[in-house]
């Protein structure tokens, strides 16, 4: 059985969200190795800061245990996972852009390279629901179940897409039971913890929370700086250290957003350099990439500050929904632990995402004074650095609020 020992990872964060080389989905939703895919791919391509050290170690341990267990079983029984592999369920959750897909695709590539005779099936939540519905409609359910339940490794990405589809959830629940009985390995990804999905079947929530559940958080400031440096090197860019500090400190962002920011900065730096070169007799040489300095980053941040951001009402409503409470609870005087946690989270988001003063935020949250609001913010800031589960919650809420 998969068990996580003390992690031994000192990596920094996902620097490339591209598909693992040579690994693609087959026409029926499964995956198979190609010539390229057989080259060893390594999870070291995912650089994780302190906030994601544990989930990275969990994925590495999950894969190593699977390989060891299957190889031991096959020594006695040939290529048949039913004959003694222990199996396991790994659940990774976190907002979009934290590296879930990168980890899963690298895991699939590693599986293909190290266990080429053992079948892997990878589907998204939407694909699972659509293919199941199509199989039911056309009386091909046996074929669908045979293909999915015979997998040695089953990967279901973005399983939250099943939240409003009870029939597909029942099918997934039975699929997980069948795979467990066979000793197969399962990896699921979600954008939030399983227990926060109100429309999930209780049995499915219980099944998922009984597995090994690890949150992935958006990169911290230190990790953002390291990521930007790595991404700049990969693009052949030079960033002034002070500009790098300012960019990393600006706001919480995902790896995908950091990549987009760097691409925009490169374009702005080139445009500025060309305009400056046009004033002289020495035009910019083909292929020459200027240094991204502090002035360029300051202009970029000034011009790309985003919209007005969410309102206090939206922040309170989204936070209350996430914690299973009413919006009125967060503005009440209740000292219940669940309410205090949700209220502090909403106050933290209000301070980060709006231009409201401490006094204005305090008045909205039931007439609290500015010192109480400041205390809540400082308490959550400390948790933001130390608690990966809290970071995942904050990141999930930020993403939902950004979507409106």
Secondary structure, DSSP 8 states (H G I E B T S, - for coil): -----S-------B---S--TTEEE-TTSEEEE-TTTTS---GGGB---GGGHHHHHHHHHHHHHHHHHHHHHHHHHSS-GGGT---EEEEEE--TTSSHHHHHHHHHHHHHHH-TTS-EEEEEHHHHHHHHHHHHHTT-HHHHHHHHHT-SEEEEESGGGGTT-HHHHHHHHHHHHHHHHHT-EEEEEESS-GGG-TTS-HHHHHHHHTSEEEE-----HHHHHHHHHHHHHHHT--B-HHHHHHHHHS----HHHHHHHHHHHHHHHHHHHHHHHHTSSS---TT----B-HHHHHHHHHH---SS---HHHHHHHHHHHTT--HHHHTS----HHHHHHHHHHHHHHHHHS---HHHHHHHTTS--HHHHHHHHHHHHHHHHH-HHHHHHHHHHHHHHHH-
